[in-house]
Amino acid sequence: MAVLVTGGTGYIGSHTVVELLEAGEDVIVIDNFFNSKPWVLNAIQDITGKGFGFYEGDVADKDMLRRIFKDCFIEEVIHFAGYKAVGESVQKPVMYYRNNIDTTLALLEVMEEFGCRRLVFSSSATVYGIPKKVPVTEGSPLSAINPYGSTKLMIENMCRELCHADDRWSVALLRYFNPIGAHESGKIGEDPNGIPNNLMPIILNVVSGKTPILSVYGNDYPTPDGTCIRDYIHVVDLAKGHLAAIKAVRRDTGAMEFNLGTGKGYSVLDIINAFEKVNGVKVPYVITGRRAGDAAQCYSDPSKANKELEWKAEKDIEQMCRDAWNFLQQHQR
């Protein structure tokens, strides 16, 4: 019996594989290294002292998926594989729809062929669009405002309809807020290929000298310091949420939506100030104009996950910043 993790060498995927292995689960990973690096495989083994199966390939390749399901007794799947940059999705919408939808359709079809009907899906708070009210609950209106978010919402709908059509399916739809930080060992963390899109890897690029200055998009929002507020969650806490979700899909059937966040909002300047405080380094930044599509505030109400998954984010913002800095120091590139 094994858990198949698609995109398992990526940022959130690799941390989840660590948590699964340390919980005693048998794990099989498939990844094509589109937005990750092969050295992560050895780092996971170094952290856990445990081995796991690995297949290099594209999740849209149904023949490869069939080989995995034939070779391994897969009982559950955690599906991370997919493109994830909001800005890029706006520039290349067809690429995002083709990749994110095709990989999921191929996966669901092969799962059905082999009688595997338990899935944990990597969704996103982008399915809420620009919230009219915070904190955001699972019952808040859904309205994606970019192609990336639209693919997540489409996949959620596919999963809900699948569960409605066949009550043997069990799917946990995990809506992430803003993961940052790294494993406390410093061996794995956020290391995207190409130009980073998220706040913390941009900060790391600035303090390492790769990027001269951080652009803060707008300081005239209706927030205490004028910058956007988001719900930042430590990636290890987020990974543990997937372990809790695996237990849920083993226990229950149907489609289940869960917010994975801290329930606390921090502004862009809060993150910069916390990073400077705990790590003793300066983060040079400049205020620029607002970025189209940015909500002033978006943070979660995680009470459903707290209650039904018996999961709660535990690490604070200072730990997130400390662990991100530790990862950078060990992986100066």
C-alpha positions in Angstrom: 0.0 0.0 0.0 1.5 3.3 -1.0 0.6 7.0 -1.4 1.4 8.4 -4.9 2.6 12.0 -4.7 2.6 13.9 -8.1 5.0 16.8 -8.2 6.7 15.4 -5.1 10.0 17.2 -5.6 8.4 20.6 -5.6 8.3 23.0 -2.7 5.2 21.8 -1.0 5.4 18.4 -2.4 8.9 17.6 -1.0 7.9 18.8 2.5 4.8 16.6 2.3 6.8 13.6 1.2 9.0 14.1 4.3 6.0 14.2 6.6 4.5 11.1 5.0 7.7 9.1 5.3 8.2 10.2 8.9 4.7 9.0 9.6 5.6 5.6 8.3 3.8 5.8 5.0 5.1 4.1 1.8 5.6 6.8 -0.8 5.9 6.9 -4.6 6.8 10.2 -6.3 6.4 11.2 -9.9 7.9 14.5 -11.2 9.4 15.9 -14.4 11.5 18.6 -12.6 9.7 21.4 -14.5 9.8 23.6 -11.4 12.1 21.6 -9.1 15.5 20.0 -9.0 16.8 16.4 -8.8 18.9 17.0 -5.7 15.7 17.2 -3.7 15.4 13.4 -3.9 18.6 12.9 -1.9 17.7 15.7 0.5 14.5 14.0 1.4 16.3 10.8 2.1 18.9 12.7 4.2 16.2 14.2 6.3 14.1 11.0 6.9 16.7 8.2 6.5 14.1 6.4 4.5 13.8 5.4 0.8 10.8 5.9 -1.5 10.0 5.1 -5.1 10.6 7.7 -7.8 9.5 7.9 -11.5 10.6 10.8 -13.7 7.9 11.8 -16.1 4.8 13.8 -16.9 1.6 13.1 -15.1 -0.3 13.7 -18.3 1.4 10.5 -19.7 -1.2 7.9 -19.0 1.0 5.0 -20.1 3.6 6.0 -17.4 0.8 6.4 -14.8 -0.4 2.9 -15.7 3.1 1.5 -15.2 3.2 3.1 -11.7 -0.2 1.7 -10.7 0.8 -1.7 -12.0 4.2 -1.7 -10.3 3.0 -0.3 -7.0 -0.1 -0.8 -4.9 -1.4 2.8 -4.9 -4.2 3.4 -2.4 -4.2 7.2 -2.3 -2.9 10.1 -4.4 -1.8 13.6 -3.4 -1.8 15.7 -6.6 0.6 18.7 -6.6 1.7 18.5 -10.2 0.8 21.7 -12.2 1.9 25.1 -13.3 1.5 27.6 -10.5 2.6 31.2 -11.4 -0.3 33.6 -11.5 1.4 36.2 -13.7 2.6 33.6 -16.2 -0.9 32.2 -16.4 -2.2 35.6 -17.5 0.5 35.7 -20.3 0.1 32.0 -21.3 -3.4 30.9 -20.4 -3.7 28.1 -23.0 -0.5 26.5 -21.6 -2.0 26.6 -18.1 -5.3 25.1 -19.1 -3.7 22.4 -21.2 -1.2 21.4 -18.5 -3.2 21.7 -15.3 -6.4 20.2 -16.7 -4.8 17.5 -18.8 -2.6 16.1 -16.0 -5.6 15.9 -13.7 -7.9 14.3 -16.2 -5.2 11.7 -17.0 -4.7 11.0 -13.3 -8.4 10.6 -12.5 -8.9 8.3 -15.5 -6.0 6.0 -14.5 -7.0 6.1 -10.8 -10.5 4.9 -11.9 -9.0 2.1 -14.0 -7.1 0.7 -11.0 -9.9 1.2 -8.5 -8.0 3.9 -6.6 -10.6 6.6 -5.5 -8.9 8.5 -2.7 -7.4 11.9 -3.7 -6.0 14.9 -1.9 -5.9 17.8 -4.4 -3.6 20.8 -4.1 -6.0 23.7 -4.6 -5.5 27.4 -3.7 -7.0 30.4 -2.1 -7.1 31.9 -5.6 -10.4 30.2 -6.1 -11.9 32.9 -3.9 -10.8 35.7 -6.3 -10.9 39.1 -4.5 -12.8 38.4 -1.3 -15.5 40.8 -0.3 -15.2 39.7 3.3 -12.4 38.3 5.5 -11.7 35.9 7.0 -12.5 33.6 4.1 -14.5 30.5 4.9 -15.0 27.4 2.7 -18.5 28.8 2.0 -17.3 32.1 0.7 -18.1 32.9 -3.0 -15.8 31.3 -5.6 -14.6 33.6 -8.3 -11.2 33.0 -9.9 -9.8 36.1 -11.6 -6.8 34.6 -13.5 -6.2 31.5 -15.5 -4.2 29.8 -12.8 -7.0 30.2 -10.3 -9.6 29.2 -13.0 -7.8 25.9 -13.5 -7.9 25.2 -9.7 -11.6 26.0 -9.6 -12.3 23.8 -12.7 -10.5 20.9 -11.1 -12.3 21.4 -7.9 -15.6 21.3 -9.8 -14.5 18.2 -11.7 -13.8 16.4 -8.4 -17.1 17.5 -6.8 -19.0 16.2 -9.8 -17.0 13.0 -9.8 -17.9 12.4 -6.2 -21.5 13.2 -6.9 -21.6 10.7 -9.7 -19.8 7.9 -7.8 -20.1 7.8 -4.0 -17.0 5.5 -3.8 -14.8 8.5 -4.4 -13.2 10.5 -1.6 -11.5 13.8 -2.4 -10.0 16.5 -0.1 -9.7 19.9 -1.8 -7.0 21.8 0.1 -7.1 25.5 -0.4 -3.7 26.9 0.5 -3.1 30.4 1.5 0.6 31.7 1.3 3.2 29.0 2.2 6.7 30.3 3.1 9.6 29.0 5.2 11.5 25.8 4.8 12.3 22.5 6.6 14.1 23.3 9.9 17.1 21.2 8.7 17.7 23.7 5.8 18.0 20.8 3.4 14.8 21.6 1.4 12.9 24.8 0.8 11.5 27.1 -1.9 13.9 27.1 -4.8 11.9 27.8 -8.0 13.3 27.5 -11.5 13.5 30.8 -13.3 12.3 34.1 -11.9 10.5 33.7 -8.6 6.9 34.9 -8.3 6.3 34.6 -4.5 7.3 37.1 -1.8 9.8 35.0 0.2 12.0 33.7 -2.7 12.1 37.3 -4.0 13.2 38.5 -0.5 15.9 35.7 -0.5 17.1 36.8 -4.0 17.4 40.4 -2.7 19.4 39.6 0.4 21.6 37.2 -1.5 22.4 40.0 -4.1 20.7 38.3 -7.1 18.1 41.0 -7.2 19.0 44.6 -6.3 15.8 45.6 -4.6 12.3 44.3 -3.7 9.3 46.0 -5.3 6.3 46.4 -2.9 3.3 46.9 -5.1 1.3 49.7 -3.5 1.1 51.2 0.0 -2.3 52.9 -0.3 -4.5 49.9 0.4 -7.1 50.2 3.3 -4.8 48.3 5.7 -2.8 49.5 8.8 0.4 50.1 6.8 -1.1 50.4 3.3 0.4 47.2 2.0 -1.5 44.0 1.1 -2.3 41.5 3.8 -2.1 37.8 3.3 -2.3 34.6 5.4 1.3 33.2 5.5 1.6 29.6 6.6 4.8 27.7 7.3 5.3 25.0 4.6 5.9 22.3 7.3 2.5 23.1 8.9 1.0 23.0 5.4 2.6 19.6 4.7 1.2 18.2 7.9 -2.2 19.3 6.7 -1.8 16.8 3.9 -1.1 14.0 6.3 -4.3 14.9 8.1 -6.2 15.0 4.8 -5.0 11.5 3.9 -6.6 10.2 7.1 -9.8 12.0 6.2 -10.1 10.5 2.7 -9.4 7.1 4.3 -12.3 7.7 6.7 -14.9 9.5 4.7 -16.2 9.7 1.2 -17.3 12.6 -1.0 -15.7 15.9 -1.8 -14.4 17.9 1.2 -13.1 21.5 1.0 -10.6 22.8 3.6 -8.8 26.1 4.1 -5.2 25.6 5.2 -4.0 28.8 6.7 -3.2 30.3 10.1 -6.2 32.6 10.3 -3.9 35.6 10.8 -3.1 38.3 8.3 0.3 39.8 7.8 1.2 42.7 5.5 4.1 42.8 3.0 5.9 45.2 5.4 5.2 42.9 8.3 7.1 40.1 6.5 10.0 42.3 5.6 10.3 43.7 9.1 10.1 40.2 10.7 12.7 38.9 8.3 15.1 41.7 9.1 14.5 41.3 12.9 15.1 37.6 13.2 17.9 37.3 10.7 19.8 40.6 11.3 19.8 41.5 7.6 18.4 44.5 5.7 15.9 43.9 2.9 16.0 47.0 0.6 12.7 47.7 -1.0 10.9 50.4 -3.0 7.2 51.2 -3.1 5.8 51.0 -6.6 2.3 51.2 -8.1 -0.4 48.7 -7.3 -0.4 45.4 -9.2 -3.6 44.6 -11.1 -5.8 42.0 -9.4 -4.3 42.2 -5.9 -6.8 42.1 -3.1 -6.2 44.4 -0.2 -6.7 41.5 2.3 -7.0 37.8 2.0 -6.7 35.5 5.0 -8.4 32.3 6.1 -10.8 31.0 8.6 -9.2 27.6 9.2 -11.7 26.4 11.8 -13.2 23.7 9.6 -9.7 22.1 9.1 -9.0 22.6 12.8 -12.1 20.7 13.8 -12.6 18.1 11.1 -9.0 17.3 10.2 -7.7 17.8 13.8 -5.0 20.0 12.3 -3.8 23.4 13.2 -0.9 25.6 12.0 1.6 26.0 14.8 4.7 27.9 13.6 4.7 31.7 13.8 5.9 34.3 11.3 9.3 34.6 12.9 10.0 30.9 12.5 8.9 31.1 8.9 11.4 33.8 8.2 14.2 32.1 10.2 13.8 28.8 8.4 13.7 30.5 5.0 17.0 32.3 5.8 18.6 29.1 7.1 17.7 27.3 3.8 19.3 30.2 1.8 22.5 30.0 3.8 22.8 26.3 3.1 22.0 26.6 -0.6 23.7 29.8 -1.7 23.7 29.5 -5.5 
